[in-house]
Amino acid sequence: MTGASYHRHEQALWREGIDRVLVHLPAGEGVRSFELGGAEALVWLSLDEPTGNAELAQRLADFAAVDAVDAALANLRAEGLLKQ
């Protein structure tokens, strides 16, 4: 993943817990709920504004490996929680 800039889905509602981030995303007639932990939670919390993966990896270097940040971005995008 290079050169892309990511941001949270604009319709996502979320709350930060002690060791998790809870995210709710409207889906059709209902809501999809997600419980993010580890690198996914770190990435989510770091996306206050659109940010590229290289910047995220640098920002989170003390907390997560580059591969973990890339995997978290891929997972969050696959679930529809992030937009490019």
BALUMPA-543334 format. One record per residue: residue in one letter; x, y, z of N, C-alpha, C in turn. Coordinates in steps of 0.2 Angstrom, whole numbers, plus 5000, padded with zeros to 4 digits. Atoms other than C-alpha are relative to their C-alpha. Layout:
BEGIN
AXYZXYZXYZ...
This chain:
BEGIN
M500449945000500050005000500450065000T499649945000500850164995499650064997G500349945003500350344991499350015002A500749994998498550324997499950045006S500249964994497750435010499449975002Y500650034998496450365021499750045006H500449964995495050435032499549955003R500550044998493750355043499350014996H500649995004492050325035499650055003E500349944997491050485037499349985004Q500650024996489450385044500249965006A499850044994490450285057499950045007L500149974993489950315075500549965004W499550044997491350265087500150035007R499849984994491850265105500749965002E499450034998493550235113499949975007G500150034994493550105127500750005003I499450014997494950055139500549974996D499550035004495749935127499749984993R500350015006494649935112499650064997V500449945003493750055100499449964997L500650025003491950015096499750044995V500249965006491350065079499349974997H500650025003489550065072499950034993L500149975007489250085053499349984998P500650025003487550095045500149964994A499950055006487249955033499349984998G500750025002485549945024499550025005E500549994995484149935036500349995007G499750014993485349895051500750045001V499349974999487049935058500549945001R499550054999488649835057500550035006S499649984994489649835074500749974999F499350025000491549815075500350025007E499549994994492749795090500750004998L499350005002494449855086500550005005G499550004995495949815096500750004996G499350005003497849815093500150054995A499849955006498549895077499450034997E500649975003496749925070499850065005A500349954995496250025086500550064999L499549955001497950125084499950044994V500149965006497650165066499450045000W500649965000495850215069500050065004L500049944996496250335083500550054997S499549965004497650405072499750044994L500249975006496550455058499550065002D500449944998495850625065499950044993E500049975007496250685047500349954995P499750045005496650605031500749995000T499350024999498350515032500249954996G499750055004499450415021500349945004N499850054997500050245026500750015003A499449994998501850295027500150055006E500049964994501450435039499749975006L500350044995500350325049500649955003A499450054998501850195050500550045004Q499549974996503050325056499750035007R500449974994501750405069500049945005L500150064995501450225076500649965001A499450055000503250155075500149985007D499850024993503450155094499549955003F500550044997501850055096499849944995A500150065005501649935080500550004994A499550015006502749865066499650034994V500249985006502549935049499549954997D500550065003501749765043499450005003A500750004996500449775057499650064998V500449945002499949955052499749994993D500250025007499849895033499449955001A500650055000498749745038499450035003A500649974997497649855049499650044995L500349965005497349975035499649964995A500350045005496949835023499449975003N500650034997495749755036499450055001L500549954999494849915040499750024993R500349995007494649955021499649954998A500450055002494049785018499350005003E500750004996492649805031499650064998G500449945002492149975024500150055005L499949954995492750075039500450064998L499549955002494050175030499850024992K500149985007493850275014500750034997Q499449975003495250325002499950074997
